[in-house]
Amino acid sequence: MGGACGYGDLYSAGYGIMTAALRTALVSCYKKGGVRFRINGRDYFELVNISNVGGAGSIKSVSIKGSKTGWLAMSRNWGANWQSNAYLDGQYLSFSITTTDGATRVFLNVVPSSWSFGQTYSSRVQF
C-alpha cells in the first residue's frame, strides 16, 4: 500500500493501528514507539522522511543539528519529507520538531555518526 505526498506505506508507518483520544475538542494521536527518521539524499542534501509522529500528528517545523554544527532550519520538500543542504556525513544527528499544535520535542543524537542514506532510525521520544 502506498501513500500520497511522500508519506509512503501508512500502514507500515503505524497509521493502521492509530487510536485517538478526544481532549478539549482536539484529537491527539497515540503512536506506539518513537518518532522515526528515514535519511535519504546524498552528500550535501539530506532528505529526511519523518514518520510515526503522535500528538497532533502533523509537523509545522524541523531543525537538524550535526555533532559539529549548530541548529539548522530544514525546509519542507514535500509531504513528510524535510530537507537540509548541509554536509552532515559522519556526524551524530539531532532533530527539533514542532507540531502544528505548538508542541516541540528535541531528539538528541537520535541518528548515530555511522548513519547511511536509505536507513531508518527510531527515537525513544514521542509527542
C-alpha positions in Angstrom: 0.0 0.0 0.0 1.4 3.4 -1.0 0.7 6.7 0.4 0.4 10.2 -1.1 2.7 13.1 -0.7 5.8 11.2 0.4 4.1 9.5 3.3 4.8 6.0 1.9 3.2 2.9 3.3 1.0 4.4 6.0 0.0 1.1 7.5 3.7 0.1 8.0 4.3 3.5 9.5 1.8 2.8 12.2 -1.2 4.7 10.9 -3.2 1.5 10.5 -3.2 0.9 14.3 -3.8 4.5 15.3 -6.0 5.3 18.3 -7.4 8.7 19.1 -8.4 10.3 22.3 -10.7 13.4 22.4 -9.4 16.2 24.7 -10.8 19.7 24.8 -12.0 19.5 21.2 -8.6 18.4 19.9 -7.8 15.0 18.6 -4.5 13.6 19.8 -3.0 10.5 18.3 -1.2 7.9 20.3 1.7 6.2 18.5 3.4 3.0 19.5 7.2 3.6 19.7 9.1 6.7 19.0 9.3 9.1 16.1 11.2 7.6 13.0 13.7 9.3 10.8 14.5 7.9 7.3 17.6 9.5 5.8 17.7 9.8 2.0 19.6 12.1 -0.3 23.3 12.4 -1.0 26.2 14.3 0.5 25.1 17.9 0.7 21.4 17.0 0.5 19.7 15.2 3.4 16.1 14.4 2.7 14.6 13.2 5.9 11.2 11.4 6.0 9.7 11.8 9.5 7.1 9.3 10.5 5.2 7.9 13.5 4.5 11.4 14.9 2.0 11.3 17.7 0.1 14.2 19.3 -1.2 16.5 16.6 0.4 14.1 14.1 1.4 16.9 11.7 4.7 18.8 11.6 5.0 22.6 11.5 8.8 23.0 11.5 12.0 20.9 11.8 15.6 21.8 12.6 18.6 19.5 12.3 21.9 19.6 14.2 25.1 17.7 13.4 27.6 16.9 16.2 29.9 19.5 14.5 27.2 22.2 13.7 24.6 24.4 15.3 20.9 24.0 14.7 19.9 24.4 11.0 16.4 25.0 9.9 15.1 22.4 7.5 12.6 23.2 4.7 9.6 21.0 3.8 10.4 19.3 0.5 7.0 17.6 0.0 4.7 15.7 2.4 6.6 14.2 5.3 10.0 14.9 3.7 12.2 17.7 5.1 15.5 18.8 3.5 18.8 20.2 4.6 21.6 21.4 2.3 24.4 20.8 4.7 27.2 18.3 4.7 26.5 16.2 7.8 28.1 12.9 6.8 29.9 11.2 9.8 28.1 13.2 12.4 25.5 12.3 15.0 22.3 13.9 14.0 19.7 15.6 16.3 16.3 17.0 15.4 14.0 19.5 16.9 10.4 19.1 15.8 7.4 21.4 16.4 4.0 20.1 15.6 1.1 22.2 14.3 -0.4 22.3 17.8 2.8 24.0 19.1 4.4 21.1 20.9 8.2 20.9 20.5 10.3 17.8 21.1 14.1 17.5 20.8 15.6 14.2 19.6 19.3 14.4 20.7 21.8 12.2 18.8 18.9 10.0 17.5 21.0 9.1 14.4 24.5 7.7 15.1 27.6 9.1 13.4 27.8 5.9 11.3 24.4 6.6 9.6 24.0 6.0 5.9 21.5 7.1 3.3 18.5 4.8 2.9 18.4 3.8 6.6 15.7 4.5 9.2 16.4 5.4 12.8 13.9 5.3 15.6 13.8 7.5 18.7 12.6 6.7 22.2 10.9 10.2 22.3 7.3 10.7 21.3 4.8 13.6 21.4 
